[in-house]
Amino acid sequence: MNEPRELPLCPAVSPEWREKQDQFVQANMRRVFLIIYRIVGNVADAQDLTQEAFIKALQRQDQLKDLDKAAHWLSRIASNTAIDFLRRQGRANFTEIDEISDPLMTAPERSPESLVLRSEHQDYLAEGLSRLTARERTALILRDVEDLPAEEVARRLNCGKATVRSHIANARTKLRKYLERNRQELKRP
């Protein structure tokens, strides 16, 4: 799945619609990749799954009446694609955050110092997230990052709301302990 897939050409698609699709993909590529990456924890898989999510979305273009309002819909496709992948794999694979390619870097107007700090924070967050189980990480990201209600997270994870709350509580506890432990290590001379 390393080669880009071509979408079948549809004679009913106008050049204006194709241009809107291209703009939609470009405007949402980074966000979709990050959603998927945070769930699967692996750059290569996240790249493949990002492509898969966009293919699914664009193949259902009849549901994309207004591309400006489709970002939430696309986020659901992305998270569902990642969750389905984890279910098929039975586990998550982890990759170091520094293996992320350059296009994911922040805007060039940031100072080198802020870029270094941001990179350190990303490494720190990735390390903390890697300590969670796949279900804890997925529940936490869907609830706290994607801001989905617990009912929706439960539906996507195919479990009950109480289980989702348990996963989220466990994830938050593990992250809090990780942060506290590392803060104490930083204070040591």
N, C-alpha and C positions, 0 to 999 in steps of 0.2 A: 504494500500500500504506500510505497515511497513515491511512486510516480503520480503526478496530478491526474485526476480523472477529468475527462471532458464530459460536460453535460450534453445529452442529445439535443440537437438543434430542433427547435420548435418553430415551424413557419409562422405561427400566430404571434410570436414575440416580436414586438417592434424594436427598432434600434434604440428608441427612447427608453423602453422598458429594460432592455439589456444594460443600458447606461445606468439606470436606477439600481439594477441588481448589483452592478460592479461597485457603485458608490456605497450601497448597503453593506456589501462584503467588506470593503475597505474600512468603513466606519465602525464595524463591529468585530473585526478580526482579532484585535488584541484582547478585548473583553471576553470574547468566547474562548480564546485560547487560555486565558488566565482562569476562567471558571473551570474548564476541563482539567487544566494542569493541577489546580489545587485539589481536585477530587482524585485524580489518578496518580499524581505525584511523580510522573515520568514525562520528560520533554518529548521523546520520540513518540510515545503513545498519544500524548496531548496534541501533537502536530497532526497525526493521522486522524484522530477523533475530531479535531477542529474541522478538517477537510470534510469528514463524513457528516458532521452536523450541518455545514453549509450546503452540502449536496442534498441532504434530506429537506432542508428548508427551501432550497430553490426548486426542487422537484415538486414541491407542494405550493408552487407559486400562486395557485388559485386562492390560497389562504392569505397571501400577501397583498391584499388590496391596497393597503397604505403602508409602504415601507418605513415611513417615519414613526409609526406606532408599533412596529413589529419587533422592537428590541427585546421586550419582555418575553414574547413568544419564542424568539431565537434563544434566549437564555434557558428557557425550559427545554428546548430541543437539545441544547448543549449539555445541560446537566443530566438529562435522561440518557443521552448518548454515552456519557461517562459512566453513569451508574450501570447501564446495560453492559458496558465493557467490563466493569469490575465483577459483575455477576457472572459473565462468561469466563473470566479469568480465575475467579475464586479468591483472588488476592490482589493487592496493589503492588506495583513496582516503584522503587524510589530512585531518583536521579538527583545528583547534586545541582543546586540552584545555579551555580556558575557555569553550567553547561547550556544555559539558555542563550540563544543566539542574539546578536547585537540589535536586530530590529525591535527587541523588547525594551531597549534602554529608554530612559526618560528623555524628555525634551532637551535639545542641545543648549538652551539658554540657562540651564542649571550649572552651578559652579562645580568644579571638580570635587570640592569637599562635600557638597551635598550629594553628589553621585556616589561617593565612597560611603557616606553614611547610609544612603538608601540601600546600597548593595549589602552593607552589613546588616541592616534591618531585615532585608529579604532573606539573607542567609539564616539569620536568627529565627525568623518566622518559619522558614522551610524546615529547619531543624526541629522546632517545636511541633509542627504539624506531622513530621515524620514519626513522632513518638506516639501518635494516635493510631487506633485501628482504622481500617478503611471506612467502616460504618460510622465511627465517631467523627472522623474528618469530614465525611460527606454530610452528615447531619449538621455539624457545626457550620460548614460553609454555606449550605442551603439556608440555614436559619439566620446566621449572623451576618454573612456577607451578601447573600442574595435576598435576605429579608423576607423569606417565605414563611407563611404561618406553619405552626407545628403540624396541623392537619395535612397540609400539602407535602411536607417533608415525610410524614408517615406514609402517605400514599405512594410517594416516589420510592421509598425504601421498602415498601411492602411490609410494614409492621404497624404496631399500634402507637398512639400518641404518647403513652406512658414510656414505651421503649425509646422513642425519639427523645423525650425529655431526659431519660437516663443516659443515652448516648451523648447528648449535649452537655449535661452536667458532668459526666466523666471526662469529656474532652476539655471543658473549661478548667476542671480541677487539675488535670494533667498539665495543661498549658500554664496555669498559675504556678504550680510547683516548679515547672521548668524555668519560668521567668524568675521566681524567687531564688532558686538555686544559682542561676547564672548571675543575678545581681549580687549575691553574696560573694561569689568567686571574683567578680570585678572589684569588690571593695578590698580584697586581700592585697597586701603589699607585695 
